[in-house]
Each structure stands twice: as structure tokens, then as C-alpha cells.
Amino acid sequence: MRIVIVSLVALTLILAATPSALPPYQTRLSAAPSPVDQAKTELNTAKTHAGFAAAADSLNGVNQHTGHAVNCLVGANDKRFDKKWGNVCEGQGSGALTDLKSAGARGADALKIAEDATKVGVDALSSKDLTAAQNGAKKLGGMLDDALKAIK
């Protein structure tokens, strides 16, 4: 019994004497992404889906991916969010428009472009013509690229 107690005491002293062997607790925590980082992620996801939409060979396919892009821009709490398209940006932020607003001056120029891009996306969704919808999706993708470049 005495050997067990001595062994436990010795082990405790050894572990207490080597705190550098374990990383400090604070280093294991990661900071939440900034609104700018969230907006960039959402804009990239929206741009990807605008590209999918422009390349789709059916109106249904164009609309599906354009809907994904618009939902990424507006976020789930916006009245323009359409549940039928799903939320491909879930967990990335609060919607690119909201996150760009939260970014303040760093996102102001990109916000203007992203708001106009949202209108282009909504207009493309209302098109009944495949070529017009594809062209709208292509324009949307270009505007999202511009919005990404405008972030400071």
C-alpha cells in the first residue's frame, strides 16, 4: 500500500513539474470568424453556385443553383430566403449581406455590389427562358467576384 501511495505522489510531482508538455488551454480555443471572413466564405459559396447555375442545361437546374446563391446572400432570416432552395451556406454566417453590414467600412463597397447581385439573382429566378436565366446566373457570378474583390 505504501508503494502505491509513494508512486502516486511521485507521478503527481512529475506531471506538475512538466506543464509545458501539454498545450495551454487557451491555445485549443479558436476565435469565431469575423464578419468579413464569414462574408467571404458565403460570397465564394454563392459564386460557386452561380457558376453551377450558368452551366446548368435545364431551367430547373439554373433555378436550383441560383436559388442557392440568393439564399447565401440574404441569409435564413431574410424574407427573400426561400426554403425550397435549401441553405448551402448554413453554418458559414448570417448571410453575406448581413455579414457585410456587420463588417462596417471593410464591407461597405462589397455590400453595394452584393445587394445589386441579389436583385440580379432574384430576377434570374423569375425568368422562364433557359438562356436568359443562364445569362442572369453568369452576371450574378461576375458580380459576386467583384464583391469579393471589393472587400477591404
KOLMAR-215922 format. One record per atom (N, C-alpha, C): residue in one letter; x, y, z. Coordinates in steps of 0.1 Angstrom, whole numbers, padded with zeros to 4 digits, always signed. Each point is the difference from the previous one (the first is absolute). Example, Ala and Ser with C-alpha at 12.3 -4.5 7.8 and 13.67 -1.06 7.14 Angstrom:
BEGIN
a+0132-0057+0078/a-0009+0012+0000/a+0009+0012+0000/s-0004+0011-0007/s+0009+0011+0000/s-0008+0011+0008/
END
This chain:
BEGIN
m+0008-0012+0000/m-0008+0012+0000/m+0009+0013+0000/r+0010-0001+0008/r+0009+0011+0001/r+0007+0003-0014/i+0003-0010-0007/i+0007+0001-0013/i-0010+0007-0010/v-0012-0004+0001/v-0010+0006-0009/v-0002+0015+0003/i+0000+0004+0012/i-0002+0014+0004/i+0013+0008-0004/v+0012-0006+0002/v+0012+0007-0004/v+0001+0002-0015/s-0005-0011-0007/s+0000+0001-0015/s-0009+0011-0005/l-0012+0001+0006/l-0010+0010-0004/l+0005+0014+0003/v+0007+0002+0011/v+0005+0013+0004/v+0012+0003-0010/a+0008-0009-0003/a+0011+0002-0009/a-0006+0004-0014/l-0009-0007-0005/l-0006+0003-0013/l-0007+0013+0000/t-0007+0004+0011/t-0006+0013+0001/t+0011+0011-0001/l+0011-0002+0007/l+0011+0010+0000/l+0006+0001-0014/i+0001-0011-0007/i+0006+0001-0013/i-0009+0007-0010/l-0013-0003+0000/l-0009+0007-0008/l-0002+0015+0003/a+0001+0003+0013/a-0001+0014+0004/a+0012+0008-0005/a+0012-0007-0001/a+0012+0007-0003/a+0002+0002-0015/t-0009-0006-0008/t+0002+0001-0015/t-0013+0005-0006/p-0004+0012+0003/p-0012+0006-0006/p+0002+0003-0015/s+0012+0002-0004/s+0002+0003-0015/s-0002-0012-0009/a-0002-0012+0006/a-0002-0012-0008/a-0014+0001-0006/l-0009+0007+0006/l-0013+0001-0005/l-0003+0015-0005/p-0007+0001-0011/p-0002+0014-0004/p-0009+0008+0009/p+0002+0012+0002/p-0009+0008+0009/p-0014-0001-0005/y-0009+0001+0009/y-0015-0001-0003/y-0004+0010-0011/q+0005+0012+0001/q-0004+0011-0009/q+0004-0003-0014/t+0010-0007-0003/t+0004-0003-0014/t-0009-0010-0007/r-0008-0007+0008/r-0009-0009-0006/r-0013+0007-0004/l-0002+0012+0004/l-0012+0007-0004/l+0002+0007-0013/s-0009+0000-0008/s+0001+0008-0013/s-0010+0012+0001/a+0005+0011-0005/a-0009+0012-0001/a-0011-0002-0010/a-0011+0006+0002/a-0011-0001-0010/a+0004+0008-0012/p-0004-0004-0012/p+0004+0007-0012/p-0006+0014+0001/s+0007+0010-0006/s-0005+0014-0001/s-0011+0001-0010/p-0009+0010+0001/p-0010+0002-0011/p+0006+0001-0014/v+0012+0005-0001/v+0007+0001-0013/v+0003-0014-0005/d+0005-0009+0009/d+0004-0013-0004/d-0013-0008-0003/q-0011+0002+0007/q-0012-0007-0003/q-0006+0004-0013/a+0000+0013-0003/a-0005+0006-0012/a+0008-0006-0012/k+0013-0001+0001/k+0009-0005-0010/k-0004-0015-0003/t-0002-0007+0010/t-0004-0014-0001/t-0013-0002-0007/e-0010+0008+0004/e-0013+0000-0006/e+0000+0005-0014/l+0007+0010-0003/l+0001+0005-0014/l+0007-0010-0009/n+0010-0007+0005/n+0006-0010-0008/n-0009-0012-0003/t-0008-0004+0010/t-0010-0011-0002/t-0010+0005-0010/a-0005+0012+0002/a-0010+0005-0010/a+0005+0001-0014/k+0013+0004-0001/k+0006+0001-0013/k+0001-0014-0007/t+0004-0009+0008/t+0001-0014-0005/t-0014-0005-0005/h-0010+0003+0007/h-0013-0004-0004/h-0005+0008-0012/a+0003+0012-0001/a-0003+0008-0012/a+0007-0006-0012/g+0012-0005+0002/g+0007-0007-0011/g-0007-0013-0004/f-0005-0007+0010/f-0007-0013-0003/f-0013+0004-0007/a-0007+0011+0004/a-0012+0004-0007/a+0002+0004-0014/a+0011+0008-0003/a+0003+0004-0013/a+0003-0012-0009/a+0005-0011+0005/a+0004-0011-0008/a-0011-0011-0001/a-0011+0002+0008/a-0011-0010+0000/a-0007+0000-0013/d-0004-0012-0004/d-0007-0002-0013/d-0015-0001+0000/s-0005+0004+0012/s-0015+0000+0001/s-0004+0012+0009/l-0012+0006-0002/l-0004+0011+0008/l-0001-0004+0014/n-0004-0012+0003/n-0001-0005+0014/n+0014+0000+0006/g+0010-0004-0007/g+0014+0000+0005/g+0005+0014+0003/v-0003+0009-0010/v+0004+0014+0001/v-0006+0006+0013/n-0013-0002+0001/n-0008+0006+0011/n+0005-0006+0014/q+0003-0013+0000/q+0004-0006+0013/q+0013+0007+0005/h+0010+0001-0009/h+0013+0006+0004/h-0001+0015+0002/t-0008+0006-0008/t-0002+0015+0002/t-0007+0002+0014/g-0009-0008+0003/g-0007+0000+0013/g+0010-0002+0011/h+0009-0009-0001/h+0011-0002+0010/h+0008+0013+0002/a+0004+0006-0012/a+0008+0012+0001/a-0008+0011+0007/v-0012+0002-0004/v-0008+0011+0007/v-0002-0003+0014/n-0002-0012+0004/n-0002-0003+0014/n+0013+0002+0008/c+0012-0002-0006/c+0012+0003+0007/c+0002+0015+0002/l-0005+0008-0010/l+0001+0014+0001/l-0009+0006+0011/v-0012-0005+0000/v-0010+0007+0009/v+0000-0006+0014/g+0003-0013+0002/g+0000-0007+0013/g-0014-0004+0004/a+0000-0010+0009/a-0012-0007+0003/a-0011+0009+0007/n+0004+0011+0006/n-0009+0009+0007/n-0006+0011-0009/d+0003+0000-0013/d-0004+0010-0009/d-0013-0005-0007/k-0009+0010-0002/k-0013-0004-0007/k+0002-0006-0014/r+0011+0004-0006/r+0003-0006-0014/r+0005-0014+0001/f+0004-0005+0011/f+0005-0014+0001/f-0011-0009-0003/d+0003-0009-0009/d-0010-0010-0005/d+0004-0014+0005/k-0007-0005+0009/k+0003-0014+0006/k+0001-0011-0011/k-0008+0002-0011/k+0000-0011-0009/k+0014-0002-0007/w+0009+0010+0001/w+0013-0001-0006/w+0010-0005+0010/g-0004-0001+0012/g+0010-0004+0011/g+0010+0011+0004/n+0008-0004+0009/n+0010+0010+0005/n+0014-0006-0001/v+0006+0001-0012/v+0013-0005-0002/v+0011+0007+0007/c-0004+0012+0006/c+0010+0008+0008/c-0003-0002+0015/e-0008-0009+0004/e-0003-0002+0014/e+0014-0002+0007/g+0001+0007+0012/g+0012-0001+0008/g+0011+0009-0004/q-0002+0007-0012/q+0011+0008-0005/q-0001+0015+0005/g-0012+0004+0005/g-0002+0013+0004/g-0015+0003+0001/s-0003+0013-0001/s-0014+0004+0001/s-0006+0004-0013/g+0007-0003-0011/g-0004+0005-0013/g+0011+0011-0004/a+0004+0000-0012/a+0011+0009-0004/a-0004+0014+0002/l-0013+0004-0003/l-0004+0014+0001/l+0001+0004+0015/t-0005-0008+0009/t+0000+0003+0014/t+0015+0001+0005/d+0008-0010-0004/d+0014+0000+0005/d+0008+0012-0006/l-0003+0004-0012/l+0007+0012-0006/l-0004+0012+0007/k-0013+0001+0004/k-0005+0012+0008/k+0008+0000+0014/s+0001-0012+0006/s+0007-0001+0013/s+0015+0004-0002/a+0005-0002-0011/a+0015+0003-0003/a+0003+0015+0000/g-0010+0008-0001/g+0002+0015+0000/g+0007+0004-0013/a+0009+0009+0002/a+0007+0006-0012/a+0007-0010-0008/r+0005-0011+0006/r+0007-0010-0008/r-0009-0007-0010/g-0013-0001+0003/g-0009-0006-0009/g-0010+0009-0008/a+0002+0013+0002/a-0010+0009-0006/a-0001+0000-0015/d+0012+0000-0007/d+0000+0000-0014/d-0006-0014-0005/a+0004-0011+0006/a-0004-0013-0004/a-0015-0001+0003/l-0005+0006+0010/l-0014-0001+0003/l-0009+0006-0011/k+0004+0011-0005/k-0007+0006-0011/k-0001-0009-0012/i+0011-0006-0003/i+0001-0009-0012/i-0009-0013+0003/a+0001-0005+0012/a-0007-0012+0004/a-0015+0002+0000/e-0004+0012+0004/e-0015+0004+0000/e-0005+0000-0015/d+0008+0006-0008/d-0004+0000-0015/d+0000-0015-0005/a+0010-0008+0004/a+0001-0014-0005/a-0012-0007+0005/t-0005+0002+0012/t-0012-0006+0005/t-0012+0002-0009/k-0001+0013-0004/k-0011+0003-0010/k+0001-0007-0013/v+0012-0001-0005/v+0003-0007-0012/v-0004-0015+0002/g+0003-0006+0011/g-0003-0014+0003/g-0015-0002+0001/v-0007+0009+0006/v-0015-0001+0002/v-0006+0002-0014/d+0005+0009-0008/d-0006+0002-0014/d+0003-0013-0008/a+0012-0006+0001/a+0003-0012-0007/a-0010-0011+0004/l-0003-0001+0012/l-0010-0010+0005/l-0014+0001-0006/s-0003+0013-0004/s-0014+0002-0005/s+0000-0003-0015/s+0011-0002-0006/s+0001-0002-0015/s-0006-0014-0003/k-0007-0001-0011/k-0006-0012-0005/k+0008-0005-0012/d+0010+0007-0004/d+0009-0003-0012/d+0013-0005+0005/l+0004-0012-0004/l+0013-0006+0004/l+0012+0009-0002/t+0001+0005-0013/t+0012+0008-0003/t+0000+0013+0008/a-0011+0006+0002/a-0001+0013+0009/a+0004-0004+0014/a-0005-0011+0005/a+0003-0004+0014/a+0015-0003+0001/q+0006-0007-0010/q+0014-0002+0001/q+0009+0012-0001/n-0005+0010-0009/n+0007+0013-0001/n-0001+0007+0014/g-0011+0000+0006/g-0002+0006+0013/g+0010-0006+0010/a+0001-0013+0000/a+0009-0007+0010/a+0014+0003-0003/k+0004+0002-0013/k+0013+0003-0004/k+0003+0015+0005/k-0009+0009-0001/k+0002+0013+0004/k+0001+0001+0016/l-0008-0009+0006/l+0000-0001+0015/l+0014-0004+0004/g+0005-0010-0006/g+0014-0005+0003/g+0010+0010-0001/g+0000+0008-0011/g+0009+0011-0002/g-0001+0011+0011/m-0012+0003+0003/m-0002+0010+0011/m+0005-0005+0013/l-0002-0013+0003/l+0005-0005+0013/l+0016+0000+0000/d+0006-0002-0011/d+0014+0001-0001/d+0005+0014+0002/d-0008+0010-0005/d+0003+0014+0002/d-0002+0003+0015/a-0010-0005+0006/a-0003+0002+0015/a+0012-0005+0008/l+0005-0012-0003/l+0011-0006+0007/l+0013+0009-0001/k+0002+0006-0012/k+0012+0008-0002/k-0002+0014+0007/a-0012+0004+0003/a-0003+0013+0006/a+0002-0001+0015/i+0001-0012+0006/i+0001+0000+0015/i+0014+0004+0004/k+0001+0009+0010/k+0012+0006+0004/k+0005-0008+0012/
END
